[in-house]
Amino acid sequence: MTTEKRIDITQPLWDQSTFTGRFRHFAFISNPLLSLVPEKELHQAKELYFKYKQGQEPAGTTMSQVVRAKQLYESAFHPDSGELQNVFGRMSFQMPGGCLVTGAMLQWYRTATAVVFWQWVNQSFNALVNYTNRNANSPLTTTQMGVAYVSATSAAMATALTFKFVIQKRATNPILARFVPFFAVAAANWVNIPLMRQNEILLGLDVTDENGKIIGKSQIAPVKGISQVVTSRIIMCAPGMLLLPVIMERLEPKAWMKRIRWAHIGIQTGIVGLFLTFMVPTACAIFPQKCKLSVDTMKRYEKERYEEILKNTDGKPPQYVYFNKGL
């Protein structure tokens, strides 16, 4: 490593103040192939990551090995706790997991039983993703997780059934029924994510100055962060769930599609996968991961929290405080 310029391994490789930089970063750590990496290799990457961070990497370590270790570590380990994340909850599993579940929801939407079952499957998957990517500094109790899970799945199923019956009774265009899964998923996200991360709102999140020093807590910060996460998740699934119904409505009447009805689920799943491959990093990149909050906003709405920051900064608070919004 003596002939190569060292990098700050804790920082993204691309400028996070631009959408392009954030897109490249999230494409880097959400590559679906990363979900196939064995745990042994992930732990080896973590070991090299921290050795390099401390300037103690083995002699002969190349920059490509360092970058690979960074990619594996950041794709699989939680940024707050450093714990290995459940593979099904990682962003790298969003494409394979999301395309299978979304493909199924878009294929089997005609009966109430199918709607309820696939919304339950989808929200179970979402609950795992939301828990995995929460801010780990605000842990949930088992009861809170149970309430969040039941509430989110119930909201999704109720929304889906409501839209299904309303559309069946009043809509003349059959394609509208294909949009039921999207409306249900969008509504459920506004229930699932806030509930899975409720302690962040109730207890507040640690906020830092621009150098990463913790200077206080805020309850507005998680509200802002969670709102951005919900928006990103809805945008992430929108193209597949809104454009694919139109595509399938055009294709299904064709003779060749009628001859391969058995392949429709595979076709839909494949198209959703293509959408998600691009949309996962796109949606994650819409808002900066390191979210900022104006101290003036805290002064206006969180006077006690603001006073705490004043005390911790010797009466010279920064213009903004920063926190990890989660994914």
C-alpha positions as a Markdown table, in Angstrom:
| # | Residue | x | y | z |
|---|---|---|---|---|
| 1 | Met | 0.0 | 0.0 | 0.0 |
| 2 | Thr | 3.0 | 2.3 | 0.2 |
| 3 | Thr | 2.8 | 3.2 | -3.5 |
| 4 | Glu | -0.9 | 3.8 | -3.5 |
| 5 | Lys | -2.8 | 6.8 | -2.1 |
| 6 | Arg | -4.8 | 5.8 | 1.0 |
| 7 | Ile | -8.5 | 6.4 | 1.2 |
| 8 | Asp | -10.8 | 7.2 | 4.2 |
| 9 | Ile | -12.5 | 3.8 | 4.2 |
| 10 | Thr | -15.3 | 5.0 | 6.4 |
| 11 | Gln | -16.4 | 7.5 | 3.7 |
| 12 | Pro | -18.2 | 6.8 | 0.4 |
| 13 | Leu | -16.0 | 6.6 | -2.7 |
| 14 | Trp | -18.2 | 9.2 | -4.5 |
| 15 | Asp | -19.4 | 12.7 | -3.6 |
| 16 | Gln | -22.6 | 12.3 | -1.6 |
| 17 | Ser | -23.6 | 15.9 | -2.2 |
| 18 | Thr | -24.7 | 15.0 | -5.7 |
| 19 | Phe | -27.4 | 12.5 | -6.9 |
| 20 | Thr | -24.9 | 10.8 | -9.2 |
| 21 | Gly | -22.5 | 10.3 | -6.4 |
| 22 | Arg | -25.1 | 8.8 | -4.2 |
| 23 | Phe | -26.5 | 6.6 | -7.0 |
| 24 | Arg | -23.0 | 5.2 | -7.6 |
| 25 | His | -22.5 | 4.5 | -3.9 |
| 26 | Phe | -25.8 | 2.7 | -3.5 |
| 27 | Ala | -25.3 | 0.7 | -6.7 |
| 28 | Phe | -22.0 | -0.3 | -5.2 |
| 29 | Ile | -23.5 | -1.7 | -2.0 |
| 30 | Ser | -26.9 | -2.9 | -3.3 |
| 31 | Asn | -25.5 | -5.1 | -6.1 |
| 32 | Pro | -27.8 | -8.2 | -5.9 |
| 33 | Leu | -24.8 | -10.5 | -6.3 |
| 34 | Leu | -23.5 | -9.3 | -2.9 |
| 35 | Ser | -26.4 | -11.2 | -1.2 |
| 36 | Leu | -24.7 | -14.5 | -2.4 |
| 37 | Val | -21.4 | -13.8 | -0.7 |
| 38 | Pro | -20.7 | -16.5 | 2.1 |
| 39 | Glu | -20.6 | -15.2 | 5.7 |
| 40 | Lys | -17.0 | -16.3 | 6.1 |
| 41 | Glu | -15.9 | -14.0 | 3.3 |
| 42 | Leu | -18.0 | -11.2 | 4.8 |
| 43 | His | -16.3 | -11.5 | 8.2 |
| 44 | Gln | -12.9 | -11.6 | 6.5 |
| 45 | Ala | -13.9 | -8.4 | 4.7 |
| 46 | Lys | -14.9 | -6.8 | 8.0 |
| 47 | Glu | -11.5 | -7.8 | 9.5 |
| 48 | Leu | -9.6 | -6.2 | 6.6 |
| 49 | Tyr | -11.9 | -3.1 | 6.7 |
| 50 | Phe | -11.0 | -2.4 | 10.3 |
| 51 | Lys | -7.3 | -3.3 | 9.9 |
| 52 | Tyr | -7.0 | -0.8 | 7.0 |
| 53 | Lys | -8.9 | 1.8 | 9.0 |
| 54 | Gln | -6.3 | 1.5 | 11.8 |
| 55 | Gly | -3.4 | 1.4 | 9.2 |
| 56 | Gln | -2.6 | -2.2 | 10.1 |
| 57 | Glu | -3.5 | -4.1 | 7.0 |
| 58 | Pro | -1.3 | -7.0 | 5.9 |
| 59 | Ala | 1.7 | -6.2 | 3.8 |
| 60 | Gly | 0.9 | -6.5 | 0.1 |
| 61 | Thr | -2.7 | -5.6 | 0.4 |
| 62 | Thr | -3.9 | -4.0 | -2.8 |
| 63 | Met | -6.3 | -1.1 | -3.2 |
| 64 | Ser | -8.7 | -3.4 | -5.1 |
| 65 | Gln | -8.8 | -5.7 | -2.0 |
| 66 | Val | -9.5 | -2.7 | 0.2 |
| 67 | Val | -12.3 | -1.5 | -2.0 |
| 68 | Arg | -13.8 | -5.0 | -2.2 |
| 69 | Ala | -13.7 | -5.3 | 1.6 |
| 70 | Lys | -15.4 | -1.9 | 1.9 |
| 71 | Gln | -18.1 | -3.0 | -0.5 |
| 72 | Leu | -18.8 | -6.2 | 1.3 |
| 73 | Tyr | -18.7 | -4.7 | 4.8 |
| 74 | Glu | -21.0 | -1.8 | 3.9 |
| 75 | Ser | -23.4 | -4.1 | 2.1 |
| 76 | Ala | -23.8 | -6.6 | 4.9 |
| 77 | Phe | -23.1 | -5.0 | 8.3 |
| 78 | His | -25.2 | -2.4 | 10.0 |
| 79 | Pro | -23.7 | 1.1 | 10.0 |
| 80 | Asp | -24.6 | 1.8 | 13.6 |
| 81 | Ser | -24.1 | -1.5 | 15.4 |
| 82 | Gly | -21.6 | -3.2 | 13.1 |
| 83 | Glu | -23.7 | -6.4 | 13.4 |
| 84 | Leu | -24.1 | -8.7 | 10.4 |
| 85 | Gln | -27.5 | -8.1 | 8.9 |
| 86 | Asn | -30.0 | -10.8 | 8.0 |
| 87 | Val | -29.4 | -11.5 | 4.3 |
| 88 | Phe | -33.1 | -11.1 | 3.4 |
| 89 | Gly | -33.2 | -7.6 | 4.9 |
| 90 | Arg | -30.2 | -6.2 | 3.2 |
| 91 | Met | -30.4 | -3.7 | 0.3 |
| 92 | Ser | -28.5 | -6.2 | -1.9 |
| 93 | Phe | -31.5 | -8.5 | -1.5 |
| 94 | Gln | -34.1 | -5.9 | -2.5 |
| 95 | Met | -33.9 | -6.8 | -6.2 |
| 96 | Pro | -34.3 | -10.6 | -5.9 |
| 97 | Gly | -36.7 | -10.5 | -3.0 |
| 98 | Gly | -38.7 | -7.6 | -4.3 |
| 99 | Cys | -39.1 | -8.9 | -7.8 |
| 100 | Leu | -40.4 | -12.3 | -6.6 |
| 101 | Val | -42.9 | -10.8 | -4.2 |
| 102 | Thr | -44.0 | -8.0 | -6.5 |
| 103 | Gly | -44.3 | -10.4 | -9.5 |
| 104 | Ala | -46.6 | -12.6 | -7.5 |
| 105 | Met | -48.7 | -9.7 | -6.3 |
| 106 | Leu | -49.2 | -8.4 | -9.8 |
| 107 | Gln | -50.0 | -11.9 | -11.1 |
| 108 | Trp | -52.4 | -13.1 | -8.5 |
| 109 | Tyr | -54.6 | -10.1 | -7.8 |
| 110 | Arg | -58.1 | -11.3 | -9.0 |
| 111 | Thr | -59.4 | -13.0 | -5.8 |
| 112 | Ala | -59.6 | -11.6 | -2.3 |
| 113 | Thr | -57.7 | -14.6 | -0.9 |
| 114 | Ala | -54.8 | -14.0 | -3.3 |
| 115 | Val | -54.7 | -10.3 | -2.5 |
| 116 | Val | -54.7 | -10.9 | 1.3 |
| 117 | Phe | -52.0 | -13.7 | 1.1 |
| 118 | Trp | -49.6 | -11.8 | -1.1 |
| 119 | Gln | -50.0 | -8.6 | 0.8 |
| 120 | Trp | -49.2 | -10.5 | 4.0 |
| 121 | Val | -46.1 | -12.0 | 2.3 |
| 122 | Asn | -45.0 | -8.6 | 1.1 |
| 123 | Gln | -45.4 | -6.8 | 4.4 |
| 124 | Ser | -43.6 | -9.6 | 6.2 |
| 125 | Phe | -40.7 | -9.1 | 3.8 |
| 126 | Asn | -41.0 | -5.3 | 4.3 |
| 127 | Ala | -41.1 | -5.6 | 8.1 |
| 128 | Leu | -37.8 | -7.6 | 8.0 |
| 129 | Val | -36.2 | -5.0 | 5.6 |
| 130 | Asn | -37.4 | -2.1 | 7.8 |
| 131 | Tyr | -36.1 | -3.7 | 11.0 |
| 132 | Thr | -32.8 | -4.6 | 9.4 |
| 133 | Asn | -32.2 | -1.0 | 8.1 |
| 134 | Arg | -33.5 | 0.9 | 11.2 |
| 135 | Asn | -31.3 | 3.2 | 13.2 |
| 136 | Ala | -29.9 | 0.5 | 15.6 |
| 137 | Asn | -29.4 | 3.1 | 18.4 |
| 138 | Ser | -33.1 | 2.8 | 19.2 |
| 139 | Pro | -33.9 | -0.9 | 19.7 |
| 140 | Leu | -37.5 | -2.2 | 19.7 |
| 141 | Thr | -39.0 | -4.5 | 22.3 |
| 142 | Thr | -40.5 | -7.8 | 21.2 |
| 143 | Thr | -44.0 | -6.3 | 21.9 |
| 144 | Gln | -43.3 | -3.2 | 19.8 |
| 145 | Met | -42.1 | -5.3 | 16.9 |
| 146 | Gly | -45.2 | -7.5 | 17.1 |
| 147 | Val | -47.5 | -4.6 | 17.2 |
| 148 | Ala | -45.7 | -3.0 | 14.2 |
| 149 | Tyr | -45.8 | -6.2 | 12.2 |
| 150 | Val | -49.5 | -6.9 | 12.8 |
| 151 | Ser | -50.4 | -3.2 | 12.2 |
| 152 | Ala | -48.6 | -3.0 | 8.9 |
| 153 | Thr | -49.8 | -6.3 | 7.5 |
| 154 | Ser | -53.4 | -5.4 | 8.6 |
| 155 | Ala | -53.1 | -2.0 | 7.0 |
| 156 | Ala | -51.8 | -3.5 | 3.7 |
| 157 | Met | -54.5 | -6.1 | 3.5 |
| 158 | Ala | -57.3 | -3.7 | 4.5 |
| 159 | Thr | -56.2 | -1.2 | 1.9 |
| 160 | Ala | -55.8 | -3.8 | -0.8 |
| 161 | Leu | -59.3 | -5.3 | -0.2 |
| 162 | Thr | -60.9 | -1.8 | 0.0 |
| 163 | Phe | -59.4 | -0.7 | -3.3 |
| 164 | Lys | -60.2 | -4.1 | -4.9 |
| 165 | Phe | -63.9 | -4.0 | -4.0 |
| 166 | Val | -64.3 | -0.3 | -4.8 |
| 167 | Ile | -62.7 | -0.8 | -8.2 |
| 168 | Gln | -64.7 | -4.0 | -8.9 |
| 169 | Lys | -67.9 | -2.1 | -8.3 |
| 170 | Arg | -67.3 | 1.2 | -9.9 |
| 171 | Ala | -64.4 | 1.0 | -12.4 |
| 172 | Thr | -65.1 | 0.1 | -16.0 |
| 173 | Asn | -61.5 | -0.2 | -17.0 |
| 174 | Pro | -60.1 | -3.6 | -15.9 |
| 175 | Ile | -56.5 | -2.4 | -15.8 |
| 176 | Leu | -57.3 | -0.4 | -12.6 |
| 177 | Ala | -57.6 | -3.6 | -10.7 |
| 178 | Arg | -53.9 | -4.3 | -11.5 |
| 179 | Phe | -53.0 | -1.1 | -9.5 |
| 180 | Val | -54.5 | -2.4 | -6.3 |
| 181 | Pro | -51.1 | -3.9 | -5.1 |
| 182 | Phe | -49.3 | -0.5 | -5.5 |
| 183 | Phe | -51.9 | 1.4 | -3.5 |
| 184 | Ala | -51.8 | -1.2 | -0.7 |
| 185 | Val | -48.0 | -1.2 | -0.6 |
| 186 | Ala | -47.8 | 2.6 | -0.6 |
| 187 | Ala | -50.4 | 2.9 | 2.3 |
| 188 | Ala | -48.7 | 0.1 | 4.3 |
| 189 | Asn | -45.3 | 1.7 | 4.0 |
| 190 | Trp | -46.7 | 4.7 | 5.9 |
| 191 | Val | -47.7 | 2.3 | 8.7 |
| 192 | Asn | -44.9 | -0.3 | 8.6 |
| 193 | Ile | -41.8 | 1.9 | 8.6 |
| 194 | Pro | -42.8 | 4.4 | 11.3 |
| 195 | Leu | -44.0 | 1.6 | 13.6 |
| 196 | Met | -40.9 | -0.5 | 13.1 |
| 197 | Arg | -38.9 | 2.7 | 14.0 |
| 198 | Gln | -41.2 | 4.1 | 16.6 |
| 199 | Asn | -38.6 | 4.3 | 19.3 |
| 200 | Glu | -36.6 | 6.8 | 17.2 |
| 201 | Ile | -39.6 | 9.1 | 17.3 |
| 202 | Leu | -40.5 | 8.5 | 20.9 |
| 203 | Leu | -37.0 | 8.7 | 22.4 |
| 204 | Gly | -35.2 | 10.9 | 19.8 |
| 205 | Leu | -32.1 | 10.2 | 17.8 |
| 206 | Asp | -28.5 | 11.2 | 18.5 |
| 207 | Val | -27.5 | 14.1 | 16.3 |
| 208 | Thr | -24.0 | 15.2 | 15.6 |
| 209 | Asp | -22.1 | 18.2 | 14.3 |
| 210 | Glu | -20.5 | 18.0 | 10.9 |
| 211 | Asn | -17.5 | 16.3 | 12.4 |
| 212 | Gly | -19.5 | 13.4 | 13.7 |
| 213 | Lys | -19.5 | 14.5 | 17.4 |
| 214 | Ile | -22.7 | 13.7 | 19.2 |
| 215 | Ile | -24.1 | 17.0 | 20.6 |
| 216 | Gly | -27.7 | 16.1 | 21.5 |
| 217 | Lys | -30.9 | 14.3 | 20.6 |
| 218 | Ser | -33.9 | 15.2 | 18.4 |
| 219 | Gln | -37.4 | 13.8 | 17.9 |
| 220 | Ile | -37.9 | 15.9 | 14.7 |
| 221 | Ala | -34.8 | 14.3 | 13.1 |
| 222 | Pro | -36.3 | 10.7 | 12.9 |
| 223 | Val | -39.7 | 12.2 | 11.6 |
| 224 | Lys | -37.8 | 13.8 | 8.8 |
| 225 | Gly | -35.6 | 10.7 | 8.2 |
| 226 | Ile | -38.5 | 8.2 | 8.2 |
| 227 | Ser | -40.6 | 10.4 | 5.9 |
| 228 | Gln | -37.7 | 10.4 | 3.4 |
| 229 | Val | -37.3 | 6.6 | 3.7 |
| 230 | Val | -41.0 | 6.0 | 3.1 |
| 231 | Thr | -41.0 | 8.2 | 0.1 |
| 232 | Ser | -37.9 | 6.4 | -1.3 |
| 233 | Arg | -39.5 | 3.0 | -0.7 |
| 234 | Ile | -42.6 | 4.0 | -2.6 |
| 235 | Ile | -40.6 | 5.4 | -5.5 |
| 236 | Met | -38.5 | 2.2 | -5.5 |
| 237 | Cys | -41.5 | 0.0 | -6.3 |
| 238 | Ala | -43.5 | 2.5 | -8.3 |
| 239 | Pro | -42.2 | 1.9 | -11.9 |
| 240 | Gly | -42.6 | -1.9 | -11.6 |
| 241 | Met | -46.0 | -1.8 | -10.0 |
| 242 | Leu | -47.4 | 1.0 | -12.2 |
| 243 | Leu | -45.8 | 0.4 | -15.6 |
| 244 | Leu | -45.9 | -3.4 | -15.6 |
| 245 | Pro | -49.7 | -3.6 | -15.3 |
| 246 | Val | -50.0 | -1.4 | -18.5 |
| 247 | Ile | -47.4 | -3.6 | -20.2 |
| 248 | Met | -49.2 | -6.8 | -19.3 |
| 249 | Glu | -52.6 | -5.5 | -20.2 |
| 250 | Arg | -51.2 | -4.8 | -23.7 |
| 251 | Leu | -49.4 | -8.2 | -24.0 |
| 252 | Glu | -51.9 | -10.7 | -22.5 |
| 253 | Pro | -54.5 | -10.4 | -25.4 |
| 254 | Lys | -51.9 | -11.4 | -27.9 |
| 255 | Ala | -52.1 | -15.0 | -29.3 |
| 256 | Trp | -48.5 | -15.9 | -28.4 |
| 257 | Met | -49.1 | -14.7 | -24.8 |
| 258 | Lys | -52.2 | -16.8 | -24.5 |
| 259 | Arg | -50.3 | -19.9 | -25.5 |
| 260 | Ile | -47.8 | -19.4 | -22.6 |
| 261 | Arg | -50.0 | -18.4 | -19.7 |
| 262 | Trp | -47.8 | -20.6 | -17.5 |
| 263 | Ala | -44.9 | -18.2 | -18.2 |
| 264 | His | -46.7 | -15.0 | -17.3 |
| 265 | Ile | -45.5 | -15.0 | -13.7 |
| 266 | Gly | -41.9 | -15.5 | -14.9 |
| 267 | Ile | -42.2 | -12.7 | -17.4 |
| 268 | Gln | -43.6 | -10.3 | -14.8 |
| 269 | Thr | -41.0 | -11.3 | -12.2 |
| 270 | Gly | -38.2 | -10.8 | -14.7 |
| 271 | Ile | -39.5 | -7.3 | -15.8 |
| 272 | Val | -39.9 | -6.3 | -12.1 |
| 273 | Gly | -36.3 | -7.4 | -11.5 |
| 274 | Leu | -35.1 | -5.2 | -14.3 |
| 275 | Phe | -36.9 | -2.2 | -12.8 |
| 276 | Leu | -35.6 | -2.9 | -9.3 |
| 277 | Thr | -32.0 | -3.3 | -10.4 |
| 278 | Phe | -32.1 | 0.3 | -11.4 |
| 279 | Met | -34.6 | 1.6 | -8.9 |
| 280 | Val | -33.1 | 0.3 | -5.7 |
| 281 | Pro | -30.0 | 2.6 | -6.0 |
| 282 | Thr | -32.0 | 5.3 | -7.6 |
| 283 | Ala | -34.6 | 5.5 | -4.7 |
| 284 | Cys | -31.9 | 5.2 | -2.0 |
| 285 | Ala | -30.0 | 8.1 | -3.7 |
| 286 | Ile | -32.8 | 10.6 | -3.8 |
| 287 | Phe | -32.1 | 11.8 | -0.3 |
| 288 | Pro | -28.6 | 11.9 | 1.4 |
| 289 | Gln | -27.9 | 9.1 | 3.8 |
| 290 | Lys | -26.4 | 11.6 | 6.2 |
| 291 | Cys | -29.5 | 13.7 | 6.8 |
| 292 | Lys | -29.3 | 17.2 | 8.2 |
| 293 | Leu | -31.7 | 19.2 | 10.3 |
| 294 | Ser | -31.6 | 22.9 | 10.9 |
| 295 | Val | -30.9 | 23.9 | 14.5 |
| 296 | Asp | -33.3 | 26.8 | 14.0 |
| 297 | Thr | -36.1 | 24.2 | 13.5 |
| 298 | Met | -35.1 | 22.5 | 16.8 |
| 299 | Lys | -35.1 | 25.9 | 18.5 |
| 300 | Arg | -38.6 | 26.5 | 17.3 |
| 301 | Tyr | -40.1 | 23.1 | 18.0 |
| 302 | Glu | -37.8 | 21.3 | 20.5 |
| 303 | Lys | -36.7 | 24.0 | 23.0 |
| 304 | Glu | -35.5 | 21.5 | 25.6 |
| 305 | Arg | -33.4 | 19.6 | 23.0 |
| 306 | Tyr | -32.1 | 22.9 | 21.6 |
| 307 | Glu | -31.0 | 24.0 | 25.1 |
| 308 | Glu | -29.2 | 20.7 | 25.5 |
| 309 | Ile | -27.3 | 21.4 | 22.2 |
| 310 | Leu | -26.5 | 24.9 | 23.4 |
| 311 | Lys | -25.0 | 23.4 | 26.6 |
| 312 | Asn | -23.0 | 20.8 | 24.7 |
| 313 | Thr | -21.6 | 23.4 | 22.3 |
| 314 | Asp | -20.7 | 26.1 | 24.8 |
| 315 | Gly | -23.4 | 28.3 | 23.5 |
| 316 | Lys | -22.2 | 28.1 | 19.9 |
| 317 | Pro | -24.5 | 25.6 | 18.1 |
| 318 | Pro | -23.8 | 24.7 | 14.5 |
| 319 | Gln | -26.3 | 25.7 | 11.8 |
| 320 | Tyr | -27.2 | 22.1 | 11.1 |
| 321 | Val | -27.1 | 18.8 | 13.0 |
| 322 | Tyr | -26.7 | 15.4 | 11.3 |
| 323 | Phe | -28.0 | 11.9 | 11.7 |
| 324 | Asn | -28.3 | 8.6 | 9.9 |
| 325 | Lys | -31.8 | 8.4 | 8.3 |
| 326 | Gly | -31.7 | 4.6 | 7.7 |
| 327 | Leu | -32.7 | 3.0 | 4.5 |
